[in-house]
Amino acid sequence: MSTSPADPARYNSFLKDLLGVMAYGELSAFERLSSDARYSPSLHDRAVLGRIAVIEFQHYELVRARLEGMGLDVEAAMLPFQPSVDHFHERTRPADWYESLMKAYVIDTVSADFYRAVSRYVDAGTRALVEQIQADEEATAVLRERLKTALADDPRLASRLALWARRLLGEALTQAQRVSFEHAFLGGLAGADEDASKELVRGLMAELAANHARRMTQLGLTG
């Protein structure tokens, strides 16, 4: 697939948006996990979330460095996405520690799927950055194993967390669709017209939902 844009100025605008939403997503994940760690049932669990928060901040630093290397203002790139991302987190505020774990897991994995899909249409350097960040499985693995342990210790959590995960997926897909359409991530980067762009986004949403269902099955939950 070609990554040489016919319209470099338009492509650079898409790239600024892509890196901007990635940067703010990583920064807000760091802040959220740092805050949620206070509600951990043990010091061990607090340390687990703290370590994951550090990983998210390291990812933010990678994206920040890329933006600065392109001569772009990091704050200006992130600001357009702050209201929608913050609103998303307000709508999905966890009720307890277990919901915090599930939210971190769902958002981590769905976001990774989304950015991997978008990276099919970008230049090699940007794709390498996305792959570097999303290939870091440490946080995902820790969250998955902690959820498995919690579900094994208290099977009554299963129905509640399954419902919570479905709600999170719905909110995440709505957010991903909005970003895709408003900033033409897939259609614009792939050179597709409006109808083809909508079809690309619909296909991506189905892919994200299918991947989520598979991960929930691995946890012993219904997707």
LOVO-470751 format. One line per field, with one value per residue: x, y, z of N, C-alpha, C, O in turn; residue in three letters. Coordinates in steps of 0.1 Angstrom, whole numbers, plus 5000, padded with zeros to 4 digits. Example, Ala and Ser with C-alpha at 12.3 -4.5 7.8 and 13.67 -1.06 7.14 Angstrom:
! LOVO-470751
n.c1 (5132;5128)
n.c2 (4943;4978)
n.c3 (5078;5071)
ca.c1 (5123;5137)
ca.c2 (4955;4989)
ca.c3 (5078;5071)
c.c1 (5132;5129)
c.c2 (4967;5000)
c.c3 (5078;5079)
o.c1 (5142;5134)
o.c2 (4967;5011)
o.c3 (5085;5080)
res (Ala;Ser)
This chain:
! LOVO-470751
n.c1 (5009;5006;5023;5027;5016;4991;4985;5004;5001;4976;4979;4998;4982;4963;4981;4991;4967;4963;4985;4981;4957;4965;4986;4972;4954;4972;4983;4960;4953;4974;4969;4944;4948;4967;4951;4931;4945;4945;4923;4928;4927;4948;4983;4999;4983;4980;5005;5007;4989;5001;5025;5016;5005;5029;5040;5021;5026;5052;5047;5033;5054;5069;5052;5050;5077;5079;5060;5072;5096;5087;5083;5060;5036;5030;5009;4990;4984;4971;4949;4924;4912;4908;4883;4864;4876;4879;4852;4843;4856;4843;4818;4822;4829;4844;4828;4841;4871;4873;4858;4874;4897;4887;4879;4904;4915;4898;4898;4925;4930;4911;4918;4944;4939;4925;4945;4964;4950;4946;4973;4979;4978;4996;5029;5061;5077;5059;5042;5060;5063;5037;5035;5056;5046;5022;5030;5039;5032;5030;5014;4988;4989;4993;4969;4950;4956;4952;4925;4915;4922;4907;4881;4882;4884;4861;4834;4809;4813;4813;4789;4784;4807;4808;4786;4794;4817;4806;4792;4814;4827;4807;4807;4834;4835;4818;4832;4855;4844;4835;4859;4871;4854;4852;4878;4887;4904;4906;4894;4905;4933;4935;4928;4902;4868;4839;4818;4832;4849;4831;4824;4849;4852;4830;4837;4860;4849;4834;4855;4869;4849;4846;4872;4872;4851;4862;4884;4869;4857;4880;4884;4864;4839;4809;4809)
n.c2 (4988;5022;5049;5074;5105;5121;5147;5165;5185;5181;5155;5159;5174;5155;5138;5153;5155;5127;5121;5139;5131;5106;5113;5128;5109;5090;5106;5112;5087;5080;5099;5091;5064;5068;5082;5063;5044;5049;5037;5010;4977;4967;4973;4961;4959;4987;4994;4979;4993;5017;5012;5006;5031;5046;5034;5043;5070;5070;5062;5085;5103;5094;5099;5127;5135;5128;5146;5170;5167;5170;5196;5206;5220;5206;5208;5223;5204;5185;5198;5200;5175;5172;5180;5160;5135;5139;5141;5115;5100;5110;5101;5074;5068;5047;5026;5012;4995;4971;4977;4998;4984;4968;4989;5001;4979;4974;4999;5001;4980;4982;5008;5002;4984;5002;5022;5006;4998;5023;5029;5015;5031;5051;5068;5051;5058;5069;5047;5029;5041;5038;5010;5005;5015;5002;4976;4971;4950;4947;4962;4955;4927;4925;4937;4919;4895;4902;4907;4882;4868;4882;4875;4848;4846;4857;4848;4861;4885;4884;4888;4915;4928;4920;4933;4959;4960;4958;4982;5000;4993;5001;5029;5034;5027;5045;5069;5064;5063;5089;5104;5093;5101;5129;5137;5124;5102;5075;5075;5098;5093;5070;5078;5077;5082;5099;5080;5056;5060;5059;5033;5021;5028;5016;4989;4989;4993;4970;4952;4960;4954;4926;4918;4926;4910;4885;4888;4891;4866;4851;4859;4846;4858;4871;4887)
n.c3 (5000;4991;5007;5000;5000;4979;4983;5001;5021;5031;5041;5061;5079;5086;5099;5120;5135;5141;5157;5176;5189;5198;5216;5235;5244;5256;5276;5291;5299;5316;5337;5346;5354;5374;5393;5398;5411;5437;5448;5450;5463;5477;5486;5467;5444;5440;5433;5409;5392;5393;5380;5354;5347;5345;5322;5303;5304;5294;5268;5260;5260;5238;5216;5219;5215;5188;5176;5182;5169;5143;5142;5154;5177;5207;5226;5211;5192;5207;5219;5204;5209;5235;5248;5239;5246;5274;5280;5274;5293;5316;5312;5315;5341;5365;5390;5410;5421;5405;5382;5373;5366;5344;5327;5321;5307;5285;5272;5266;5249;5228;5218;5209;5188;5171;5165;5153;5130;5117;5112;5090;5068;5069;5067;5068;5091;5109;5112;5123;5148;5159;5160;5178;5202;5205;5205;5229;5253;5280;5299;5290;5294;5322;5331;5321;5334;5360;5360;5354;5377;5396;5388;5391;5418;5427;5414;5411;5401;5374;5357;5362;5354;5327;5316;5321;5305;5279;5278;5279;5255;5236;5241;5234;5207;5196;5201;5186;5160;5158;5159;5136;5115;5118;5115;5093;5093;5082;5056;5044;5047;5032;5008;5000;4987;5001;5005;5003;5024;5046;5045;5050;5077;5089;5085;5101;5127;5130;5131;5154;5173;5170;5178;5205;5215;5213;5232;5255;5257;5262;5288;5300;5299;5284;5253)
ca.c1 (5000;5014;5022;5032;5003;4990;4984;5012;4996;4964;4984;5004;4972;4959;4992;4990;4955;4965;4995;4975;4948;4973;4993;4963;4949;4982;4984;4948;4954;4983;4963;4933;4953;4973;4941;4924;4953;4941;4912;4933;4924;4961;4994;5004;4975;4983;5018;5004;4983;5011;5035;5009;5004;5042;5041;5013;5033;5063;5041;5030;5067;5073;5044;5054;5090;5076;5054;5083;5105;5080;5082;5047;5034;5023;4997;4981;4980;4962;4938;4912;4907;4907;4869;4857;4883;4875;4838;4843;4860;4833;4806;4825;4836;4842;4822;4850;4884;4871;4854;4886;4906;4880;4880;4917;4918;4890;4903;4939;4930;4904;4927;4955;4933;4922;4957;4970;4943;4949;4987;4981;4977;5006;5043;5068;5081;5047;5037;5069;5060;5025;5039;5065;5038;5011;5036;5042;5020;5032;5002;4977;4990;4990;4955;4943;4958;4946;4910;4913;4924;4895;4869;4883;4882;4847;4826;4797;4817;4812;4778;4785;4818;4805;4778;4803;4826;4798;4790;4826;4829;4798;4812;4847;4833;4812;4843;4864;4837;4834;4872;4874;4846;4855;4892;4889;4915;4907;4891;4915;4946;4935;4925;4889;4858;4830;4811;4842;4854;4821;4825;4861;4850;4821;4845;4869;4841;4831;4867;4871;4839;4849;4884;4867;4843;4872;4891;4860;4856;4892;4882;4852;4828;4802;4813)
ca.c2 (5000;5034;5058;5087;5112;5130;5161;5165;5194;5175;5144;5164;5178;5142;5132;5161;5150;5114;5121;5147;5123;5096;5119;5131;5096;5084;5115;5111;5073;5082;5106;5083;5053;5073;5085;5051;5035;5052;5028;4996;4970;4963;4980;4954;4964;5001;4994;4974;5004;5028;5008;5008;5045;5050;5030;5052;5083;5068;5063;5099;5110;5090;5107;5141;5136;5127;5158;5181;5164;5175;5211;5209;5223;5194;5212;5226;5192;5177;5205;5197;5163;5172;5179;5147;5125;5141;5138;5101;5095;5114;5092;5060;5068;5034;5026;5006;4990;4961;4985;5005;4974;4965;5000;5002;4968;4976;5011;4998;4970;4988;5018;4996;4979;5014;5028;4997;4999;5036;5029;5008;5041;5062;5066;5041;5063;5069;5033;5023;5046;5032;4996;5005;5018;4992;4963;4970;4942;4945;4967;4946;4913;4926;4939;4907;4885;4907;4905;4867;4865;4887;4867;4834;4848;4861;4846;4869;4897;4881;4894;4929;4932;4918;4944;4971;4959;4961;4996;5006;4991;5010;5043;5035;5027;5058;5078;5061;5067;5104;5108;5089;5109;5144;5140;5117;5094;5064;5079;5108;5087;5060;5084;5072;5093;5099;5067;5045;5063;5054;5018;5017;5030;5005;4977;4989;4992;4956;4945;4963;4947;4912;4915;4927;4898;4874;4890;4888;4851;4846;4861;4838;4867;4873;4900)
ca.c3 (5000;4990;5018;4995;4998;4967;4989;5014;5032;5037;5048;5073;5088;5092;5108;5133;5143;5146;5168;5187;5197;5205;5227;5246;5249;5265;5288;5300;5305;5327;5348;5351;5362;5387;5402;5402;5420;5452;5453;5450;5475;5484;5481;5455;5433;5438;5426;5396;5384;5392;5369;5341;5345;5341;5308;5295;5303;5285;5255;5257;5257;5225;5207;5221;5208;5173;5172;5183;5158;5131;5144;5158;5191;5212;5232;5200;5185;5216;5224;5197;5213;5250;5252;5236;5254;5288;5282;5273;5307;5325;5309;5319;5354;5372;5403;5420;5416;5394;5370;5369;5359;5332;5318;5316;5298;5273;5264;5262;5238;5217;5213;5202;5176;5163;5159;5143;5117;5110;5108;5076;5058;5071;5063;5076;5104;5118;5114;5133;5162;5164;5163;5190;5213;5206;5207;5244;5258;5294;5306;5286;5300;5336;5333;5317;5344;5372;5358;5355;5391;5403;5384;5397;5433;5430;5401;5410;5393;5359;5350;5363;5345;5313;5312;5321;5293;5268;5278;5275;5241;5229;5242;5227;5193;5193;5201;5174;5148;5157;5155;5122;5105;5119;5110;5080;5094;5073;5042;5040;5046;5022;4995;4996;4987;5013;5006;5006;5038;5056;5045;5058;5091;5093;5086;5113;5139;5131;5135;5168;5181;5170;5186;5219;5219;5215;5244;5266;5258;5269;5302;5305;5299;5272;5247)
c.c1 (5009;5012;5027;5019;5003;4990;4991;5007;4985;4969;4990;4994;4966;4968;4992;4979;4957;4974;4989;4966;4955;4980;4983;4956;4959;4983;4972;4948;4963;4976;4952;4938;4960;4963;4934;4932;4950;4931;4916;4931;4937;4972;5000;4996;4977;4996;5016;4999;4993;5021;5029;5008;5018;5044;5033;5020;5046;5059;5038;5043;5072;5065;5048;5067;5088;5070;5064;5093;5100;5079;5068;5045;5025;5010;4986;4976;4970;4949;4925;4905;4904;4892;4862;4863;4879;4861;4836;4846;4850;4821;4809;4833;4833;4836;4831;4862;4882;4867;4866;4895;4900;4881;4894;4920;4911;4896;4917;4938;4923;4912;4938;4950;4931;4934;4964;4963;4946;4964;4989;4982;4987;5020;5050;5072;5070;5042;5047;5066;5048;5028;5047;5056;5028;5017;5040;5030;5021;5019;4990;4977;4987;4976;4947;4944;4952;4930;4907;4913;4911;4883;4870;4880;4868;4839;4814;4800;4814;4801;4779;4796;4816;4796;4786;4812;4818;4795;4802;4829;4820;4803;4825;4845;4827;4823;4852;4857;4837;4848;4875;4867;4851;4869;4896;4902;4917;4905;4902;4929;4947;4932;4911;4879;4849;4824;4820;4847;4844;4822;4838;4859;4840;4828;4854;4861;4837;4843;4870;4862;4842;4862;4880;4860;4852;4880;4882;4858;4868;4892;4871;4840;4821;4806;4802)
c.c2 (5012;5043;5072;5095;5121;5145;5161;5174;5188;5163;5149;5169;5165;5137;5140;5157;5136;5114;5129;5139;5112;5102;5122;5119;5090;5093;5113;5097;5073;5088;5098;5071;5057;5076;5072;5042;5038;5042;5013;4990;4966;4972;4974;4959;4979;5002;4989;4986;5015;5025;5010;5023;5051;5046;5039;5065;5081;5068;5077;5106;5106;5098;5122;5144;5136;5140;5170;5179;5169;5190;5215;5212;5212;5198;5216;5214;5184;5184;5202;5184;5162;5172;5166;5136;5127;5137;5122;5095;5099;5105;5078;5060;5055;5036;5020;5001;4980;4968;4993;4996;4971;4977;5002;4991;4971;4988;5008;4990;4976;4999;5013;4991;4991;5019;5019;4997;5012;5036;5022;5019;5053;5059;5057;5046;5064;5055;5026;5028;5040;5017;4995;5006;5006;4978;4960;4963;4941;4950;4958;4933;4914;4928;4926;4897;4889;4905;4890;4863;4870;4879;4853;4835;4850;4860;4855;4882;4896;4889;4909;4935;4930;4929;4957;4972;4963;4976;5004;5005;5000;5024;5044;5035;5040;5069;5076;5065;5082;5109;5105;5098;5124;5147;5132;5108;5083;5068;5088;5101;5077;5065;5080;5084;5091;5086;5056;5047;5057;5039;5013;5018;5019;4992;4977;4987;4977;4948;4947;4955;4932;4909;4916;4915;4886;4875;4887;4873;4845;4848;4853;4846;4867;4886;4908)
c.c3 (5000;5002;5013;4992;4986;4971;5002;5025;5039;5046;5061;5083;5094;5102;5121;5141;5149;5158;5179;5196;5204;5217;5239;5252;5259;5278;5297;5306;5317;5339;5354;5359;5375;5397;5407;5411;5434;5457;5452;5463;5483;5478;5468;5443;5430;5430;5411;5387;5382;5381;5355;5337;5340;5326;5299;5293;5293;5270;5250;5253;5243;5214;5207;5213;5192;5168;5172;5172;5144;5131;5148;5173;5196;5218;5221;5193;5194;5219;5217;5203;5228;5254;5251;5245;5269;5290;5282;5287;5317;5324;5314;5332;5362;5386;5414;5413;5404;5381;5364;5361;5345;5322;5312;5305;5285;5265;5259;5249;5226;5210;5204;5189;5166;5157;5150;5130;5110;5105;5095;5065;5060;5067;5073;5089;5114;5122;5125;5147;5167;5168;5176;5202;5215;5208;5221;5251;5273;5302;5303;5293;5315;5339;5331;5329;5357;5372;5360;5370;5399;5400;5390;5412;5436;5417;5400;5402;5378;5352;5350;5354;5330;5308;5311;5308;5280;5266;5273;5260;5232;5229;5234;5212;5188;5192;5189;5161;5147;5153;5140;5112;5106;5114;5098;5081;5084;5058;5036;5038;5035;5008;4990;4995;4999;5015;5010;5020;5048;5056;5052;5073;5097;5095;5098;5126;5141;5136;5149;5177;5182;5179;5201;5223;5222;5228;5256;5268;5265;5284;5308;5306;5285;5266;5243)
o.c1 (5018;5001;5031;5012;5013;4994;4985;5008;4983;4964;4988;4996;4963;4964;4993;4980;4954;4971;4992;4966;4951;4979;4986;4954;4955;4984;4974;4943;4960;4978;4951;4933;4959;4964;4931;4926;4953;4930;4907;4933;4936;4971;5005;5002;4977;4997;5023;5004;4994;5025;5035;5009;5018;5050;5038;5020;5049;5066;5040;5043;5078;5071;5049;5068;5094;5074;5065;5098;5108;5073;5064;5053;5014;5000;4975;4964;4961;4939;4914;4893;4898;4889;4856;4856;4876;4857;4827;4839;4848;4815;4800;4843;4822;4838;4830;4864;4890;4872;4867;4900;4907;4884;4895;4927;4917;4898;4920;4946;4927;4912;4941;4957;4934;4935;4970;4970;4948;4967;5000;4987;4986;5022;5045;5072;5072;5038;5042;5068;5048;5023;5045;5058;5026;5010;5043;5020;5012;5014;4983;4967;4981;4970;4937;4934;4947;4924;4897;4905;4906;4875;4859;4874;4863;4837;4809;4791;4813;4804;4777;4794;4821;4798;4784;4814;4824;4795;4802;4834;4825;4803;4827;4851;4830;4823;4856;4864;4839;4849;4881;4873;4852;4871;4908;4909;4927;4913;4906;4935;4957;4932;4908;4881;4851;4824;4818;4850;4849;4821;4837;4863;4843;4826;4856;4866;4838;4842;4874;4866;4841;4862;4885;4862;4850;4882;4886;4857;4867;4898;4869;4830;4828;4805;4804)
o.c2 (5013;5044;5080;5093;5127;5153;5159;5170;5188;5160;5142;5167;5166;5132;5134;5155;5134;5107;5126;5140;5108;5095;5119;5118;5085;5087;5112;5095;5067;5083;5097;5068;5050;5073;5071;5034;5029;5040;5004;4996;4962;4978;4981;4962;4983;5010;4994;4988;5022;5034;5014;5026;5059;5054;5042;5071;5091;5073;5081;5114;5114;5103;5128;5154;5144;5146;5178;5189;5172;5196;5227;5206;5210;5191;5212;5214;5178;5178;5201;5183;5153;5164;5161;5127;5117;5132;5117;5086;5091;5101;5070;5053;5051;5046;5023;5003;4981;4964;4995;5000;4971;4975;5004;4994;4969;4987;5013;4993;4974;5001;5018;4993;4990;5022;5024;4997;5011;5042;5023;5016;5063;5047;5054;5038;5060;5053;5019;5020;5036;5013;4986;5000;5001;4968;4949;4969;4934;4942;4955;4928;4906;4922;4923;4890;4881;4902;4887;4855;4862;4877;4848;4826;4846;4870;4857;4889;4906;4896;4916;4945;4938;4934;4965;4982;4969;4981;5013;5014;5006;5031;5054;5043;5045;5077;5086;5071;5087;5118;5113;5102;5130;5158;5132;5107;5081;5065;5086;5104;5075;5058;5081;5094;5082;5081;5048;5038;5051;5033;5003;5009;5014;4985;4967;4980;4972;4939;4938;4950;4926;4899;4909;4910;4878;4866;4882;4868;4836;4841;4854;4842;4863;4896;4919)
o.c3 (5008;5007;5022;4982;4982;4964;5012;5036;5051;5057;5072;5096;5106;5113;5132;5153;5160;5168;5191;5208;5215;5228;5250;5264;5270;5289;5309;5317;5328;5351;5366;5370;5385;5409;5419;5419;5443;5469;5454;5474;5495;5468;5459;5433;5418;5421;5402;5376;5372;5373;5346;5326;5331;5318;5288;5282;5286;5261;5239;5243;5236;5205;5197;5206;5185;5158;5163;5167;5135;5122;5145;5181;5192;5216;5223;5189;5188;5221;5224;5201;5233;5262;5260;5250;5276;5300;5289;5292;5327;5334;5316;5333;5364;5393;5426;5401;5394;5370;5352;5350;5335;5310;5300;5295;5274;5253;5248;5239;5214;5198;5194;5178;5154;5145;5140;5119;5098;5095;5089;5054;5053;5062;5084;5099;5125;5133;5133;5157;5179;5179;5184;5212;5227;5212;5225;5254;5279;5310;5312;5299;5321;5348;5339;5333;5365;5382;5366;5374;5407;5409;5393;5418;5447;5410;5389;5398;5371;5342;5340;5347;5322;5297;5302;5302;5271;5256;5265;5254;5223;5219;5227;5205;5177;5183;5183;5152;5136;5144;5133;5102;5095;5109;5094;5072;5078;5050;5025;5027;5028;4998;4978;5002;5007;5026;5019;5027;5058;5067;5059;5080;5107;5104;5105;5135;5152;5144;5156;5187;5192;5186;5209;5234;5231;5235;5266;5280;5273;5292;5321;5313;5275;5273;5238)
res (Met;Ser;Thr;Ser;Pro;Ala;Asp;Pro;Ala;Arg;Tyr;Asn;Ser;Phe;Leu;Lys;Asp;Leu;Leu;Gly;Val;Met;Ala;Tyr;Gly;Glu;Leu;Ser;Ala;Phe;Glu;Arg;Leu;Ser;Ser;Asp;Ala;Arg;Tyr;Ser;Pro;Ser;Leu;His;Asp;Arg;Ala;Val;Leu;Gly;Arg;Ile;Ala;Val;Ile;Glu;Phe;Gln;His;Tyr;Glu;Leu;Val;Arg;Ala;Arg;Leu;Glu;Gly;Met;Gly;Leu;Asp;Val;Glu;Ala;Ala;Met;Leu;Pro;Phe;Gln;Pro;Ser;Val;Asp;His;Phe;His;Glu;Arg;Thr;Arg;Pro;Ala;Asp;Trp;Tyr;Glu;Ser;Leu;Met;Lys;Ala;Tyr;Val;Ile;Asp;Thr;Val;Ser;Ala;Asp;Phe;Tyr;Arg;Ala;Val;Ser;Arg;Tyr;Val;Asp;Ala;Gly;Thr;Arg;Ala;Leu;Val;Glu;Gln;Ile;Gln;Ala;Asp;Glu;Glu;Ala;Thr;Ala;Val;Leu;Arg;Glu;Arg;Leu;Lys;Thr;Ala;Leu;Ala;Asp;Asp;Pro;Arg;Leu;Ala;Ser;Arg;Leu;Ala;Leu;Trp;Ala;Arg;Arg;Leu;Leu;Gly;Glu;Ala;Leu;Thr;Gln;Ala;Gln;Arg;Val;Ser;Phe;Glu;His;Ala;Phe;Leu;Gly;Gly;Leu;Ala;Gly;Ala;Asp;Glu;Asp;Ala;Ser;Lys;Glu;Leu;Val;Arg;Gly;Leu;Met;Ala;Glu;Leu;Ala;Ala;Asn;His;Ala;Arg;Arg;Met;Thr;Gln;Leu;Gly;Leu;Thr;Gly)
